[in-house]
Amino acid sequence: MNTRPSTKNLLTPLDLHGLKLANRVVMAPLTRSRAGENRIPNDLMAEYYAQRSSAGLIITEATSISLQAIGWRQSPGIYTDEMVEGWRRVVDAVHENGGRVFLQLWHTGRASHSDFHNGQRPVAPSAIPISEDHIHTPLGKKPYETPRALETDEIPNIVTDYRRAAERAKAAGFDGVEIHSANGYLLDQFLQSKTNHRTDVYGGSIENRYRLLGEVVDAVTNVFPANRVGVRISPNGSFNDMGSPDYREQFSFVAKQLDNYGLAYLHVLDGLGFGFHELGEPMTLREFRNFFHGPLMGNVGYTAESAEAAIASGDAELIAFGRPFISNPDLVERFANDWPLAEPADMSTWYSFDEKGYADYPKYRDEQLA
């Protein structure tokens, strides 16, 4: 008798608006800090992503759209020609292995530090600091600073940075891009009443707080077709000191606006594993079905069984897996064959800057032959 848990729906191919995905398993964006001080993607990164190409879709680690956007050590960028060439090697390696890959576009906003910016304070919608204890900067572990509120006339420059980053991603050969509007980074900071106390056209109301994200989506969808652009949101999250009392109204509005574009997908961090603000009941994928009628992607804490259930029930078309992909480059094959997962990766290697704990995890078949 076959007692293997079913992953029939999870492993079914998906036609994502003409982009053929081999299955519904997505490799979630995972910051791994292997791009070096120059932030240029390298051969080690190409190997790492190529190893995980059996995912239906790979979303790269968060990638800075500009110098101003930086807020993490040795994370990659997409704002120079050299970075385009580095990413092209990564994209080619994934494509040669039959995979599909989107680049995640990132601006950290207040989740940064003046050490990254030659002594200039990080920017944000309002001068409200993260209340958590510290950030790792190029000069060591330091307290978060109060950011500088962006002037209204500076904001179009940020929209331009997103557009240029999308153009560079297209030049590098990416299948599409994901706009990171989650986890307390800049676009999320504009969306949420906790962090956006502006009195201009970018603050005050739910509609105004959405304005910057809408302008970014407009700009990026002028580079890639809308059906090659995803957006990531985290309505339930507390990461980076987030969580607003009107979260349900705000994110319902966001989803309704995004529904008008015909996007590749809406990536919702519906799981609570990164922290929950506890300001009401968590928003679910099923709830988002009322506002967004394109493909939905769930994320955070999913197992093969819970992912299968979400897709089988119609709550999602895609499920993203993060940490399991670190130590299981063949995660899809392990799901398909009911092979055990490798031990979780040692947290000390997540952002360690070196080769250990990055592209050196064996596949299950190789383990058995060792």
C-alpha positions as CSV (number, residue, x, y, z in Angstrom):
1,M,0.0,0.0,0.0
2,N,1.4,3.4,-1.0
3,T,1.4,5.7,2.1
4,R,3.5,8.4,0.5
5,P,1.9,11.9,1.1
6,S,0.4,13.2,-2.1
7,T,2.2,16.1,-3.8
8,K,0.2,15.6,-7.0
9,N,-1.0,19.2,-7.2
10,L,2.2,20.7,-5.9
11,L,4.3,19.0,-8.6
12,T,1.9,19.7,-11.4
13,P,3.2,22.0,-14.2
14,L,1.8,25.5,-14.3
15,D,1.4,27.8,-17.3
16,L,2.1,31.2,-15.7
17,H,0.7,33.5,-18.4
18,G,2.7,31.7,-21.0
19,L,5.8,31.0,-18.9
20,K,5.9,27.2,-18.5
21,L,6.8,26.2,-14.9
22,A,7.7,22.5,-14.3
23,N,5.9,22.5,-10.9
24,R,4.3,24.8,-8.3
25,V,7.3,24.8,-5.9
26,V,9.0,28.2,-5.7
27,M,12.4,28.9,-4.3
28,A,11.8,31.9,-2.1
29,P,14.1,34.9,-2.0
30,L,17.0,34.1,0.5
31,T,19.6,36.7,1.4
32,R,22.8,34.8,1.6
33,S,25.5,37.5,1.5
34,R,27.8,35.9,-1.0
35,A,28.2,38.7,-3.5
36,G,31.3,40.1,-2.0
37,E,32.1,43.7,-1.1
38,N,31.6,44.7,-4.7
39,R,28.1,43.3,-4.7
40,I,28.6,41.7,-8.2
41,P,27.0,38.2,-8.6
42,N,29.8,35.6,-9.1
43,D,30.4,32.0,-10.2
44,L,29.7,30.6,-6.7
45,M,26.2,32.2,-6.8
46,A,25.6,30.8,-10.3
47,E,26.5,27.3,-9.0
48,Y,24.2,27.8,-6.0
49,Y,21.2,28.8,-8.1
50,A,21.8,26.2,-10.8
51,Q,21.8,23.5,-8.2
52,R,18.2,24.5,-7.3
53,S,16.9,24.8,-10.8
54,S,14.3,22.0,-10.4
55,A,12.1,24.5,-8.6
56,G,9.3,25.6,-10.8
57,L,10.4,29.2,-10.3
58,I,13.4,30.7,-8.5
59,I,13.1,34.2,-7.0
60,T,16.6,35.5,-6.3
61,E,17.7,37.0,-3.1
62,A,16.8,40.6,-2.5
63,T,18.8,42.8,-4.8
64,S,19.5,46.5,-4.2
65,I,18.2,48.8,-7.0
66,S,20.7,51.6,-6.1
67,L,23.4,52.6,-3.7
68,Q,20.7,54.3,-1.6
69,A,18.8,51.0,-1.4
70,I,21.6,49.1,0.3
71,G,21.2,47.9,3.9
72,W,22.8,44.4,4.1
73,R,26.4,43.3,4.0
74,Q,27.6,41.7,0.7
75,S,24.1,41.5,-0.8
76,P,24.0,41.8,-4.6
77,G,23.0,44.9,-6.6
78,I,21.6,45.6,-10.1
79,Y,22.7,49.2,-10.7
80,T,25.9,48.8,-12.7
81,D,26.9,47.1,-16.0
82,E,29.2,44.8,-14.1
83,M,26.3,43.6,-12.0
84,V,24.2,42.9,-15.1
85,E,27.1,40.7,-16.4
86,G,27.3,38.9,-13.1
87,W,23.6,38.2,-13.0
88,R,23.7,37.1,-16.7
89,R,26.0,34.2,-15.6
90,V,23.5,33.2,-12.9
91,V,20.5,33.4,-15.3
92,D,22.3,31.4,-17.9
93,A,23.2,28.7,-15.4
94,V,19.6,28.4,-14.3
95,H,18.3,28.3,-17.8
96,E,20.8,25.7,-18.9
97,N,19.4,23.5,-16.1
98,G,15.8,24.0,-17.3
99,G,14.8,26.5,-14.6
100,R,13.0,29.8,-14.5
101,V,14.2,32.8,-12.5
102,F,12.9,36.2,-11.4
103,L,15.0,39.0,-9.8
104,Q,13.7,40.5,-6.6
105,L,14.0,44.3,-6.6
106,W,14.9,45.8,-3.1
107,H,15.2,49.1,-1.3
108,T,15.8,48.7,2.4
109,G,14.7,52.2,3.4
110,R,15.0,52.7,7.2
111,A,16.3,49.1,7.6
112,S,19.7,50.4,6.9
113,H,22.4,52.5,8.6
114,S,24.7,55.5,7.8
115,D,27.7,53.1,7.7
116,F,26.4,51.8,4.4
117,H,26.0,55.4,3.1
118,N,29.2,57.3,3.9
119,G,27.7,58.8,7.0
120,Q,24.4,59.8,5.5
121,R,21.3,58.6,7.3
122,P,19.1,56.0,5.6
123,V,15.8,57.2,4.1
124,A,12.2,56.4,4.9
125,P,8.7,57.8,4.5
126,S,9.0,59.3,8.0
127,A,11.7,59.9,10.6
128,I,10.6,56.9,12.7
129,P,13.4,54.4,13.7
130,I,13.2,50.7,14.0
131,S,12.8,49.9,17.7
132,E,14.6,46.6,17.6
133,D,18.1,46.4,19.0
134,H,20.7,46.4,16.3
135,I,21.8,46.1,12.7
136,H,25.0,44.5,11.3
137,T,26.9,47.2,9.4
138,P,30.2,47.2,7.6
139,L,31.7,48.6,10.8
140,G,30.1,46.2,13.2
141,K,26.9,45.7,15.2
142,K,25.2,49.0,15.9
143,P,21.9,50.4,17.1
144,Y,19.3,51.4,14.4
145,E,19.3,55.1,13.6
146,T,16.4,57.5,13.1
147,P,16.0,57.7,9.3
148,R,15.7,60.8,7.2
149,A,12.2,61.4,5.8
150,L,12.3,61.6,2.0
151,E,11.3,64.9,0.5
152,T,8.4,64.7,-1.9
153,D,10.5,65.7,-4.9
154,E,13.0,62.9,-4.2
155,I,10.4,60.2,-4.6
156,P,10.3,60.2,-8.4
157,N,14.1,59.4,-8.4
158,I,13.3,56.2,-6.4
159,V,10.7,55.2,-9.0
160,T,13.3,55.8,-11.7
161,D,15.7,53.6,-9.8
162,Y,13.2,50.8,-9.9
163,R,12.6,51.2,-13.6
164,R,16.4,51.2,-14.3
165,A,16.8,48.1,-12.2
166,A,14.1,46.4,-14.1
167,E,15.8,47.4,-17.4
168,R,19.0,45.9,-16.2
169,A,17.3,42.7,-15.0
170,K,15.8,42.4,-18.5
171,A,19.2,42.9,-20.1
172,A,20.6,40.1,-17.8
173,G,18.0,37.7,-19.2
174,F,15.7,37.3,-16.2
175,D,12.3,35.8,-16.9
176,G,10.7,38.5,-14.8
177,V,11.1,40.5,-11.6
178,E,9.5,40.6,-8.2
179,I,8.9,44.0,-6.4
180,H,9.7,43.5,-2.8
181,S,7.0,45.4,-0.9
182,A,7.2,43.3,2.3
183,N,9.1,42.7,5.5
184,G,9.4,46.3,6.6
185,Y,11.5,47.5,3.7
186,L,10.9,50.8,1.9
187,L,7.7,50.1,0.0
188,D,6.2,48.4,3.0
189,Q,7.2,51.3,5.1
190,F,5.2,53.6,2.8
191,L,2.2,51.3,2.9
192,Q,1.8,51.0,6.6
193,S,0.4,53.7,9.0
194,K,2.9,52.7,11.7
195,T,5.8,53.9,9.6
196,N,4.2,56.4,7.2
197,H,3.2,59.7,9.0
198,R,3.5,61.8,5.9
199,T,1.1,64.7,5.1
200,D,1.8,64.9,1.4
201,V,0.3,62.9,-1.5
202,Y,2.3,59.8,-0.3
203,G,0.7,59.7,3.2
204,G,-2.3,60.2,5.3
205,S,-4.8,57.9,3.6
206,I,-4.8,54.3,2.6
207,E,-4.9,55.4,-1.1
208,N,-2.0,57.8,-0.6
209,R,0.1,55.3,1.3
210,Y,-0.3,52.9,-1.7
211,R,0.8,55.6,-4.2
212,L,4.5,54.9,-4.3
213,L,4.0,51.1,-4.8
214,G,1.5,51.9,-7.6
215,E,4.1,54.2,-9.3
216,V,6.8,51.6,-9.0
217,V,4.5,48.9,-10.5
218,D,3.6,51.3,-13.3
219,A,7.3,51.9,-14.0
220,V,8.4,48.3,-13.8
221,T,5.5,47.1,-16.0
222,N,6.6,49.5,-18.7
223,V,9.8,47.4,-18.9
224,F,8.5,43.9,-18.4
225,P,5.0,42.9,-19.4
226,A,2.8,42.9,-16.3
227,N,2.5,39.1,-16.5
228,R,6.2,38.9,-15.8
229,V,6.1,41.1,-12.7
230,G,5.2,39.8,-9.2
231,V,4.7,41.8,-6.0
232,R,5.5,40.6,-2.5
233,I,3.5,41.7,0.6
234,S,3.5,40.8,4.3
235,P,0.2,41.8,5.8
236,N,0.7,39.8,9.0
237,G,4.4,40.4,9.6
238,S,6.2,42.1,12.5
239,F,9.7,41.8,11.0
240,N,11.6,45.1,11.1
241,D,9.2,46.4,13.7
242,M,6.1,46.4,11.5
243,G,2.4,46.0,12.0
244,S,-0.3,48.6,11.7
245,P,-3.8,48.7,13.2
246,D,-5.5,49.2,9.8
247,Y,-3.5,46.4,8.2
248,R,-6.6,44.6,6.9
249,E,-8.0,47.6,5.2
250,Q,-4.6,48.6,3.8
251,F,-3.7,45.3,2.3
252,S,-7.2,44.6,1.0
253,F,-6.9,47.9,-0.9
254,V,-3.4,47.0,-2.1
255,A,-4.6,43.7,-3.5
256,K,-7.5,45.3,-5.2
257,Q,-5.3,47.8,-6.9
258,L,-2.8,45.2,-8.0
259,D,-5.5,43.0,-9.4
260,N,-6.0,45.5,-12.2
261,Y,-2.6,44.9,-13.7
262,G,-2.7,41.2,-14.7
263,L,0.5,40.5,-12.7
264,A,2.4,37.3,-12.8
265,Y,1.4,36.7,-9.2
266,L,0.8,38.2,-5.8
267,H,3.3,36.8,-3.3
268,V,1.7,36.8,0.2
269,L,3.7,36.0,3.3
270,D,0.7,34.4,5.0
271,G,2.6,32.2,7.4
272,L,3.5,33.6,10.8
273,G,7.0,32.2,11.2
274,F,8.7,35.6,10.8
275,G,6.6,37.0,13.6
276,F,3.0,38.1,13.8
277,H,1.9,41.6,14.9
278,E,-1.2,40.3,16.7
279,L,-3.3,43.3,15.8
280,G,-6.2,41.0,14.7
281,E,-6.8,37.8,12.9
282,P,-4.1,37.0,10.3
283,M,-5.0,37.6,6.7
284,T,-5.1,34.3,4.7
285,L,-4.7,33.3,1.1
286,R,-8.4,32.5,1.0
287,E,-9.2,36.0,2.1
288,F,-7.0,37.5,-0.6
289,R,-9.0,35.5,-3.2
290,N,-11.7,38.0,-2.7
291,F,-9.5,40.9,-3.9
292,F,-6.9,39.4,-6.2
293,H,-7.9,37.1,-9.1
294,G,-4.6,36.3,-10.6
295,P,-2.1,33.6,-9.3
296,L,-1.4,33.7,-5.6
297,M,1.8,32.5,-4.0
298,G,1.9,31.5,-0.3
299,N,5.0,31.5,1.9
300,V,6.5,31.0,5.4
301,G,6.5,27.7,7.2
302,Y,5.0,25.4,4.5
303,T,5.6,21.7,4.4
304,A,5.0,19.5,1.3
305,E,1.7,18.5,2.9
306,S,0.4,21.9,3.7
307,A,1.6,23.3,0.4
308,E,-0.3,20.4,-1.4
309,A,-3.4,21.2,0.6
310,A,-3.2,25.0,-0.3
311,I,-3.0,24.2,-4.0
312,A,-5.5,21.4,-4.0
313,S,-8.1,23.7,-2.2
314,G,-7.5,26.5,-4.7
315,D,-6.1,28.9,-2.2
316,A,-2.8,29.2,-4.1
317,E,-1.3,28.4,-7.4
318,L,2.3,28.5,-6.1
319,I,4.0,27.9,-2.7
320,A,7.4,29.4,-1.9
321,F,9.9,27.5,0.3
322,G,12.9,29.3,1.8
323,R,15.0,27.6,4.5
324,P,14.4,24.1,3.2
325,F,16.1,25.1,-0.1
326,I,19.3,26.0,1.8
327,S,20.2,22.5,2.7
328,N,18.1,20.7,0.1
329,P,19.2,21.8,-3.4
330,D,17.0,18.9,-4.7
331,L,14.0,19.9,-2.6
332,V,11.6,19.1,-5.5
333,E,13.0,15.7,-6.0
334,R,12.8,15.0,-2.3
335,F,9.1,15.9,-2.3
336,A,8.5,13.8,-5.5
337,N,10.1,10.7,-4.0
338,D,9.2,11.2,-0.4
339,W,12.9,11.3,0.5
340,P,13.8,12.7,3.9
341,L,14.9,16.3,4.1
342,A,18.5,17.1,5.1
343,E,19.1,18.6,8.5
344,P,18.3,22.4,8.6
345,A,21.3,24.6,7.7
346,D,23.4,25.9,10.6
347,M,22.3,29.5,11.1
348,S,25.9,30.6,11.4
349,T,26.4,29.8,7.6
350,W,23.3,31.8,6.4
351,Y,25.2,35.1,6.0
352,S,28.8,34.0,6.5
353,F,30.3,35.5,3.3
354,D,32.3,32.3,2.5
355,E,31.7,29.1,0.6
356,K,30.9,26.8,3.5
357,G,27.2,26.1,3.9
358,Y,26.3,27.6,0.5
359,A,26.7,25.5,-2.6
360,D,28.2,22.4,-0.8
361,Y,25.0,20.7,0.3
362,P,24.7,17.2,-1.4
363,K,21.6,16.0,-3.2
364,Y,19.9,13.0,-1.7
365,R,21.1,10.5,-4.4
366,D,24.7,11.7,-3.9
367,E,24.3,11.2,-0.1
368,Q,23.3,7.6,-0.7
369,L,26.3,6.9,-2.9
370,A,28.8,8.5,-0.5
